Amino acid sequence: MAGLAVLGAAALSPVGSAQAAPPAGGAPSASSDVRTPAKTKPNLRKGKLQLPTPGAKGPRFQARTTENGASPRVVNGTLANASEFPYIVGIVTSYQDGSDFYYYWCTGTIIAPNKVLTAAHCTADGPGTTRVIAGNNQLLDSSGTIVGGSGYVAEVASTWAHQSWNIAAQYDGTATTILDDVAVLTLKQNLPTAYPPVTLSGQGDQTPYAAGTSAQIVGYGVTSSSDPGDTRLRKATVAMQSDATCAAPGGYDRNRMICAGDVANGVDTCGGDSGGPLLVAGKQVGITDWGFEPCGSKPGYYERLSYYADSIRQDLTRPALVNSDWTGDGHTDLIGRDSAGKLYLHTGSGFGNDGYGGFWSRRQIGTGFGSATYKQVFRVYNWNGDRKPSVMMVKTNGELFIYDSDGAGNFVGSARRIGTGWGGFTALMVTNNWLGNNRPSLLARKSNGELIRYTSNGTGGWDNPAGTRIGTGWNMFNLFLTPGAWKGDGLEVIIGRKPTGELVLYQSDGSGGWTNPAGTQIGSGWANYRDILTPGDWNGDNMMDLLGVNSSGNVRLYTTNGYGQWLDASGKQINTGFQAYSPVF
């Protein structure tokens, strides 16, 4: 994140922010599509990091760590054991920028088996891959290698960030304070019960914030502004400070923030502690957010949970969705095929209000996908039961191929033929869980209007290789969407567009039938869109969005409340230049 201001002798900065303001990640021809960090923060490291695979890594907690020699400096704190704070996790992200590789880390707290609370700037990671690590006293060793042998590793499925986080003002340097820097990660795997949720301060509860109250800071951060960092878990005791003390250096909002620290002894949070907890009597009352450099020169600043508790808890009840995430950071990405058969990945930032329409960067990820060879190219999720995306292609001779990915932005192996006779279908749609068994299905329309379902067996093959007819009369539509559980009730839908521009929704009953076999119109005026996508959440509110690419190549965003109602039915333009692609998926 770009520095916000110089206040006194110390620069105001998020504690653990990774990257500076980006150029737009827009049209394929734009030379500014690749972001270059203008300024890095203390815990951003250059180097390629091999992230751990998800799942259990041995004992639930790493062996206890004891002091050896001088006390390590959270700053001027002591080493902690993960078993003391079983609700604290590390958040590690690795990403590639051109030919260079980077990694960085933050801290978070478990608030539900599949939810982690952290700072929003900990998810502003660029086109990266993220892992959440529980139960470890140390995240990385001195060579930048993930410490293994214990704990549990989870992947990120989606993210919610406070929609008023002023990321755009921080990018352009106009912000004088950091506002609403709060996020929740939704995980693909539930964490084991050995890692229970932390207790959060309640909305409006001011009791824990009195000046002089003893508090505890814990995190995986560095021990000074210049420390390369060993990512060991540390803890320290600090005192809550008064509003007057907090406001003196500048950048303070008394309603949203609290500050705490022991300036006399230099006790403070630092880079990598971001997103971690400020605790009073075992209850989390703040989220580690920002501070002044060098660490320990001023109190540390924390998001006040009594201001955010209700909005955080709302995310615990949001319907689950599947993001079209190619890189593995929980943010939706788009893929486009150009006229030369090249595939381009447009990575999403996860923030619709970042000043760049939510686009981060663009890079080529494949070639040889031209329409002369492949009449259809599309994306499918979890076809092999691995919770990873793949690309499917139908050749002009009717052969169906699948090209798997590693879930971190790269194709793996070679394309595999998984079927023949697919050339006669006039439309193909992908659903993630049509039968309620967490297996994807392809819905294929025949030239006579019949709709046929083909379902994965969960290991890369077919459950019903001959197909199952599930409808007739589908020739009235010239485009289809499969957004998942559009109405937030767990039942997947198909949305068909008529040539006259109406959108009509048909909902599965979860067992192969329909809840509304006659369909329900949910919109009109969509005839001008060449591509319409429902890729999950684009703007970072963890609710279903719709993207439309019109005949001029402009991309527009339409948001919903996650339950089938529009929040913005008029839409807003977020990018241009996509006329170079056919299709966008």
C-alpha positions in Angstrom: 0.0 0.0 0.0 1.3 3.4 -0.8 2.4 5.5 2.2 -0.4 7.8 3.3 1.3 10.7 4.8 4.4 11.7 6.8 3.3 12.6 10.3 6.1 13.9 12.5 9.1 11.7 12.0 7.2 8.5 11.2 5.4 7.3 8.2 1.8 6.1 8.6 1.4 2.6 7.1 -0.7 -0.5 7.4 1.1 -3.1 9.5 1.9 -5.8 7.0 0.6 -4.3 3.8 2.1 -5.9 0.7 1.9 -3.7 -2.3 1.6 -0.2 -3.6 -1.0 1.4 -5.9 -1.5 -0.5 -9.2 -2.1 0.6 -12.7 -5.4 -0.6 -14.2 -5.5 -4.3 -15.3 -7.8 -3.6 -18.2 -7.8 -4.2 -21.9 -5.5 -6.8 -23.5 -3.6 -4.1 -25.4 -2.9 -1.9 -22.4 0.8 -1.8 -21.5 -0.1 -0.9 -17.9 -1.8 -4.2 -17.2 1.1 -5.6 -15.2 1.4 -4.0 -11.7 4.8 -3.1 -10.3 5.1 -2.4 -6.6 6.1 1.2 -6.1 6.9 0.7 -2.4 7.1 -2.4 -0.4 6.4 -3.0 3.3 8.5 -4.7 6.0 7.2 -8.2 5.5 7.1 -8.4 1.7 9.9 -10.8 0.6 11.3 -11.5 -2.8 11.6 -15.2 -3.6 9.6 -18.2 -4.7 7.7 -19.8 -1.8 6.4 -23.4 -2.1 3.1 -23.2 -0.3 1.9 -26.3 1.7 -0.8 -28.5 0.4 -4.1 -28.3 2.4 -5.0 -30.7 5.3 -3.5 -32.0 8.5 0.3 -31.8 8.8 0.7 -34.0 11.9 0.0 -33.1 15.6 -2.5 -30.3 15.9 0.0 -28.0 17.5 3.8 -27.5 17.1 6.0 -28.6 20.0 6.3 -25.9 22.6 8.9 -23.1 22.0 11.0 -21.8 24.9 13.2 -18.7 25.2 16.8 -19.2 24.2 19.1 -16.3 25.1 17.9 -12.7 24.7 14.2 -12.2 24.7 13.0 -11.8 21.1 11.6 -8.5 20.2 5.5 -8.9 18.6 8.3 -5.9 19.2 9.9 -6.4 22.6 7.6 -9.3 23.4 8.2 -13.0 24.2 7.8 -16.2 22.2 4.3 -17.7 22.3 3.0 -21.2 21.6 0.1 -21.7 19.2 -1.5 -23.9 21.8 -1.9 -20.9 24.1 -3.9 -19.1 21.3 -5.5 -21.9 19.3 -7.7 -19.4 17.5 -4.8 -17.6 16.0 -3.7 -18.4 12.4 -1.0 -17.3 10.0 -2.0 -16.1 6.5 0.7 -16.6 3.9 0.5 -15.5 0.3 2.8 -16.1 -2.6 2.5 -14.4 -6.0 4.3 -13.8 -9.3 4.9 -10.4 -10.9 6.4 -11.0 -14.3 9.5 -13.1 -13.8 9.8 -12.2 -10.1 8.2 -14.0 -7.2 7.2 -12.5 -3.8 5.6 -13.7 -0.6 4.3 -12.1 2.5 2.3 -13.0 5.6 -0.3 -11.7 8.1 -2.1 -12.9 11.2 -5.8 -13.7 11.7 -8.2 -15.2 14.2 -10.7 -18.0 13.8 -14.3 -16.8 14.3 -16.1 -19.9 12.9 -14.8 -23.3 11.7 -14.5 -21.9 8.1 -14.1 -18.2 8.8 -11.0 -16.2 9.6 -11.0 -12.5 10.7 -8.1 -10.3 9.5 -7.3 -6.9 8.1 -8.6 -6.1 4.6 -5.1 -5.1 3.4 -4.0 -8.7 4.2 -6.2 -9.8 1.3 -5.1 -7.1 -1.2 -2.5 -9.5 -2.3 -2.4 -9.2 -6.1 -2.6 -12.3 -8.3 -1.4 -14.7 -5.5 -2.1 -18.0 -3.8 -3.1 -17.9 -0.1 -2.9 -20.5 2.7 -4.2 -20.2 6.2 -2.0 -22.1 8.7 -3.2 -23.1 12.2 -1.3 -24.6 15.1 2.2 -23.5 14.2 4.6 -21.6 16.4 6.5 -20.5 13.3 5.2 -20.0 9.7 8.5 -19.8 7.7 12.1 -20.7 8.4 15.1 -18.5 7.6 15.1 -19.6 3.9 11.4 -18.6 3.4 10.2 -22.2 3.5 6.9 -23.1 5.2 7.6 -24.8 8.5 5.8 -28.2 8.4 5.3 -31.2 10.5 2.4 -30.0 12.6 -0.8 -27.9 12.4 -3.4 -27.7 9.7 -3.4 -25.8 6.4 -6.6 -24.5 4.7 -7.3 -22.8 1.3 -9.3 -19.6 0.9 -12.6 -20.0 -1.0 -13.9 -16.4 -0.9 -13.4 -13.1 1.0 -15.5 -10.4 2.5 -14.1 -6.9 3.0 -15.8 -4.0 4.5 -17.2 -2.1 1.6 -16.1 1.3 3.0 -12.4 0.4 3.3 -10.9 3.4 1.6 -8.5 1.4 -0.6 -8.7 3.8 -3.6 -7.8 6.8 -1.5 -4.8 4.9 -0.1 -3.7 3.9 -3.6 -3.8 7.5 -4.9 -2.3 9.0 -1.8 -5.2 11.2 -0.8 -6.1 9.3 2.3 -5.1 10.9 5.6 -6.3 7.9 7.6 -7.1 4.2 7.1 -10.8 3.5 7.4 -12.7 0.2 7.8 -9.7 -2.1 7.1 -11.6 -5.3 8.1 -12.0 -8.6 6.2 -13.2 -12.2 6.7 -11.8 -15.1 4.8 -14.1 -18.1 4.0 -12.1 -21.3 3.9 -12.6 -24.3 1.6 -12.1 -26.7 4.5 -13.5 -26.5 8.0 -10.7 -26.3 10.6 -10.6 -29.1 13.1 -12.2 -28.5 16.5 -8.8 -28.2 18.1 -8.8 -24.6 16.7 -11.9 -23.0 18.4 -13.3 -19.5 17.5 -12.1 -16.5 19.5 -14.6 -14.6 21.6 -15.3 -11.2 19.9 -16.3 -8.0 21.6 -19.9 -7.1 21.1 -21.3 -4.2 19.0 -21.3 -1.0 21.0 -19.4 -2.6 24.0 -17.1 0.2 25.3 -16.1 -1.6 28.5 -12.7 -3.0 27.3 -11.4 0.3 25.9 -10.7 2.4 29.0 -7.3 4.0 29.0 -4.9 2.0 31.1 -6.7 -1.3 30.7 -4.2 -4.1 30.3 -4.3 -5.8 26.8 -2.4 -8.5 25.0 -1.0 -8.3 21.4 -0.1 -11.5 19.6 1.1 -12.1 16.0 3.6 -13.6 13.6 5.1 -10.3 12.7 8.7 -9.0 12.4 10.4 -7.6 15.5 11.4 -4.2 14.1 10.8 -2.2 10.9 14.1 -3.4 9.5 13.9 -7.0 10.7 13.7 -9.6 7.9 11.5 -11.7 10.2 11.4 -15.3 11.3 7.6 -15.4 11.5 7.6 -16.9 15.0 4.5 -16.3 17.1 5.0 -13.6 19.8 3.0 -12.0 22.5 3.3 -8.9 24.7 1.3 -6.9 27.3 0.4 -3.3 26.5 -1.9 -0.7 27.9 -4.9 0.8 26.2 -4.3 4.5 25.5 -6.7 7.5 25.7 -8.3 9.1 22.7 -6.1 12.1 23.2 -2.9 10.1 23.2 -4.1 8.1 20.1 -5.1 11.3 18.2 -1.9 13.2 18.9 0.2 11.8 16.0 -2.7 12.0 13.5 -4.6 9.5 11.4 -6.9 8.4 14.2 -10.7 7.9 14.2 -12.0 7.5 17.7 -15.2 5.7 16.7 -13.5 3.1 14.5 -10.1 2.7 16.2 -8.3 2.2 19.5 -4.6 2.5 20.1 -2.4 0.6 22.6 1.2 0.2 23.3 4.2 0.7 25.7 6.2 3.4 24.0 8.6 3.7 26.9 9.8 0.2 26.3 9.1 0.0 22.5 6.4 -2.7 22.8 4.3 -2.7 19.7 3.0 -4.7 16.8 4.9 -4.6 13.5 4.8 -5.9 9.9 3.2 -9.4 9.7 1.1 -8.9 12.9 -1.6 -7.2 10.7 -5.0 -8.9 11.1 -4.1 -10.4 14.5 -5.9 -9.7 17.8 -5.8 -7.1 20.5 -7.1 -9.1 23.5 -8.5 -8.0 26.8 -9.2 -10.7 29.3 -9.1 -13.3 26.5 -11.7 -11.5 24.4 -10.7 -9.9 21.0 -11.4 -6.2 21.1 -9.3 -5.0 18.2 -7.8 -6.0 14.8 -4.1 -5.1 14.4 -4.1 -2.6 11.5 -1.5 0.2 11.2 1.2 2.0 13.0 4.2 4.4 12.7 7.6 3.5 11.6 9.9 2.5 13.2 7.7 0.0 15.1 7.5 0.9 18.8 8.0 4.6 18.3 4.3 5.3 18.8 1.3 3.2 20.0 -0.1 0.6 17.6 -3.5 1.2 16.0 -6.3 -1.3 15.9 -9.8 -1.6 14.4 -12.3 -1.3 17.2 -14.4 -4.4 17.2 -17.3 -2.7 19.1 -17.8 -0.7 15.9 -17.6 -3.7 13.5 -18.9 -6.7 15.3 -22.3 -6.7 13.6 -21.0 -6.4 10.1 -18.4 -9.1 10.8 -21.1 -11.5 12.1 -23.3 -10.9 9.1 -20.7 -12.7 7.0 -21.1 -15.8 9.1 -24.6 -16.2 7.7 -24.1 -15.4 4.1 -24.8 -18.2 1.6 -21.8 -20.1 0.3 -20.7 -19.3 -3.2 -18.0 -20.6 -5.6 -15.7 -17.9 -6.9 -14.2 -18.2 -10.4 -10.8 -18.1 -8.7 -7.9 -19.2 -10.9 -4.9 -18.3 -8.7 -6.1 -19.5 -5.2 -6.5 -16.2 -3.3 -10.2 -16.3 -2.9 -10.8 -13.5 -5.4 -12.7 -14.0 -8.7 -10.7 -13.9 -11.9 -11.7 -13.7 -15.6 -10.2 -15.6 -18.6 -10.6 -14.5 -22.2 -9.7 -16.1 -25.5 -8.4 -13.9 -28.2 -8.7 -14.4 -32.0 -5.2 -16.0 -32.1 -6.3 -18.7 -29.6 -4.4 -17.3 -26.7 -5.9 -17.4 -23.2 -5.4 -14.3 -21.0 -6.0 -14.3 -17.2 -7.4 -11.1 -15.7 -6.8 -11.4 -12.0 -9.4 -9.7 -9.7 -8.3 -7.7 -6.7 -11.4 -8.6 -4.7 -12.2 -4.9 -4.2 -14.7 -3.3 -6.5 -14.0 0.1 -5.0 -10.2 0.1 -5.5 -10.3 2.7 -8.3 -9.5 0.0 -11.0 -12.9 -1.7 -11.2 -11.6 -4.7 -9.2 -9.0 -5.7 -11.8 -5.4 -6.3 -10.7 -3.3 -7.6 -13.7 -3.4 -9.5 -17.0 -1.1 -12.2 -18.2 -1.2 -14.9 -20.9 -1.8 -18.4 -19.5 -2.2 -20.5 -22.6 -2.0 -20.7 -26.4 -3.4 -23.0 -29.1 -7.1 -22.6 -28.0 -8.2 -21.1 -31.3 -11.8 -21.5 -32.6 -10.6 -23.4 -35.6 -9.7 -26.2 -33.2 -12.0 -25.7 -30.3 -15.5 -24.5 -30.9 -16.2 -24.1 -27.2 -13.8 -23.3 -24.3 -15.1 -22.9 -20.7 -14.2 -23.4 -17.1 -15.3 -26.1 -14.6 -14.6 -26.3 -10.9 -13.8 -29.5 -8.8 -14.3 -31.9 -11.7 -11.7 -34.2 -10.2 -12.8 -33.8 -6.6 -9.8 -31.6 -5.9 -11.5 -28.2 -5.3 -9.5 -26.8 -8.2 -10.5 -25.2 -11.5 -10.0 -26.7 -14.9 -10.6 -25.6 -18.5 -12.7 -27.8 -20.8 -12.6 -27.6 -24.6 -14.9 -29.1 -27.2 -13.0 -29.7 -30.5 -14.6 -29.2 -33.8 -14.7 -33.0 -34.3 -16.8 -33.3 -31.1 -14.1 -34.5 -28.7 -14.2 -33.2 -25.2 -10.9 -32.4 -23.4 -10.1 -31.2 -19.9 -6.9 -29.3 -18.9 -6.3 -29.3 -15.2 -4.8 -26.6 -13.0 -2.8 -26.6 -9.8 -5.2 -24.2 -8.2 -2.4 -21.6 -8.0 -2.7 -20.1 -11.5 -0.9 -22.8 -13.6 -2.0 -25.6 -15.9 -0.6 -29.0 -15.0 0.0 -32.0 -17.2 -1.5 -32.3 -20.6 -5.0 -32.0 -21.8 -7.0 -35.2 -21.5 -9.8 -36.5 -23.7 -12.8 -37.3 -21.5 -15.5 -37.7 -24.1 -16.6 -37.8 -27.7 -19.8 -36.8 -29.6 -20.0 -33.4 -28.0 -20.0 -31.5 -31.3 -23.7 -31.7 -31.8 -24.7 -29.7 -28.7 -25.8 -26.1 -29.3 -24.9 -25.0 -25.7 -23.0 -26.3 -22.7 -23.4 -25.1 -19.2 -21.4 -26.0 -16.0 -23.1 -26.4 -12.6 -21.1 -27.1 -9.4 -23.7 -29.0 -7.3 -26.9 -29.6 -9.3 -27.8 -32.8 -7.5 -26.7 -31.7 -4.0 -23.8 -34.1 -4.0 -21.0 -31.5 -4.4 -20.2 -32.8 -7.8 -20.2 -30.7 -10.9 -22.4 -31.4 -13.9 -22.5 -30.4 -17.6 -25.9 -29.4 -18.9 -26.0 -29.8 -22.7 -28.6 -28.5 -25.1 -29.4 -30.6 -28.2 -30.4 -29.0 -31.4 -34.0 -30.1 -30.8 -34.1 -28.2 -27.5 -33.7 -31.1 -25.1 -31.5 -30.4 -22.0 -29.2 -33.3 -21.0 -27.3 -33.6 -17.7 -23.9 -35.3 -17.5 -22.5 -35.5 -13.9 -18.9 -36.0 -12.7 -18.2 -39.1 -10.6 -15.9 -37.0 -8.4 -12.7 -38.5 -9.7 -12.5 -37.2 -13.2 -15.0 -39.6 -14.9 -18.7 -39.7 -15.5 -21.5 -40.8 -13.1 -24.0 -41.1 -16.0 -22.0 -41.3 -19.3 -25.1 -41.7 -21.4 -26.6 -38.5 -19.9 -30.0 -37.8 -18.3 -32.7 -35.7 -20.0 -33.9 -33.0 -17.6 -36.0 -30.8 -19.9 -37.3 -29.9 -23.3 -38.1 -26.6 -25.2 -34.8 -24.9 -24.4 -34.3 -23.5 -27.9 -36.0 -20.3 -26.9 -32.7 -19.1 -25.3 -29.5 -17.8 -27.0 -27.3 -17.7 -23.9 -27.2 -19.4 -20.5 -25.8 -18.7 -17.0 -25.2 -21.1 -14.2 -24.6 -19.0 -11.1 -25.0 -21.7 -8.5 -27.4 -21.1 -5.7 -28.6 -17.7 -6.9 -31.4 -17.4 -4.3 -29.1 -18.3 -1.4 -31.0 -21.5 -0.4 -28.5 -24.1 -1.6 -30.5 -25.0 -4.8 -28.7 -24.2 -8.1 -30.3 -22.5 -11.0 -30.0 -22.0 -14.7 -30.7 -18.5 -16.1 -31.6 -18.3 -19.8 -31.5 -15.2 -22.0 -34.1 -14.8 -24.7 -33.2 -13.0 -28.0 -35.5 -10.2 -26.8 -33.2 -9.7 -23.7 -35.3 -11.2 -20.9 -33.6 -13.3 -18.3 -35.5 -16.3 -17.1 -34.5 -18.3 -14.0 -35.1 -22.1 -13.5 -34.3 -23.6 -10.1 -33.2 -27.2 -9.4 -35.0 -29.0 -6.5 -31.6 -30.5 -5.5 -32.5 -34.0 -6.7 -32.7 -33.6 -10.4 -36.1 -31.9 -10.8 -37.3 -28.3 -10.9 -39.0 -26.1 -8.3 -40.4 -23.8 -11.0 -40.6 -25.7 -14.3 -42.2 -22.7 -16.1 -39.4 -20.4 -15.2 -39.4 -17.0 -13.5 -38.3 -13.7 -15.3 -35.7 -11.8 -13.3 -34.6 -9.1 -15.8 -35.0 -7.5 -19.2 -32.9 -5.4 -21.5 -29.9 -7.8 -21.7 -30.0 -8.3 -25.5 -26.9 -6.2 -26.1 -24.6 -8.4 -24.0 -22.3 -10.7 -26.0 -21.2 -12.5 -22.8 -22.9 -12.6 -19.4 -21.1 -14.2 -16.5 -21.9 -15.1 -13.0 -18.4 -15.7 -11.6 -19.3 -15.5 -7.9 -18.3 -12.4 -6.0 -16.4 -9.7 -7.8 -16.6 -6.6 -5.6 -15.6 -8.2 -2.3 -18.9 -8.3 -0.4 -19.0 -12.1 -0.5 -22.3 -12.0 -2.4 -23.2 -13.1 -5.9 -22.5 -10.7 -8.7 -23.2 -10.7 -12.5 -20.8 -9.3 -15.1 -21.9 -8.3 -18.6 -19.6 -7.8 -21.6 -21.5 -5.7 -24.3 -20.9 -5.5 -28.0 -18.5 -2.7 -27.5 -16.3 -4.7 -25.2 -17.3 -2.8 -22.0 -17.6 -4.8 -18.8 -20.4 -3.9 -16.4 -21.0 -5.1 -12.9 -24.4 -5.9 -11.4 -24.5 -6.8 -7.7 -27.0 -8.8 -5.6 -27.7 -9.4 -2.0 -26.9 -13.1 -2.3 -30.6 -14.1 -2.1 -31.7 -13.4 -5.7 -32.5 -9.7 -5.3 -30.5 -7.0 -7.1 -28.5 -4.4 -5.1 -27.5 -2.6 -8.3 -29.8 -3.5 -11.2 -28.5 -0.6 -13.3 -24.9 -1.8 -13.2 -21.7 0.2 -13.5 -18.9 0.0 -16.1 -15.7 -1.5 -14.6 -13.5 -2.1 -17.7 -13.2 -1.8 -21.4 -11.4 -3.5 -24.3 -12.9 -7.0 -23.9 -14.1 -7.1 -27.5 -10.8 -8.7 -28.2 -12.1 -11.9 -26.5 -14.5 -14.6 -27.5 -15.5 -15.9 -25.1 -14.9 -14.4 -21.6 -15.3 -17.0 -18.9 
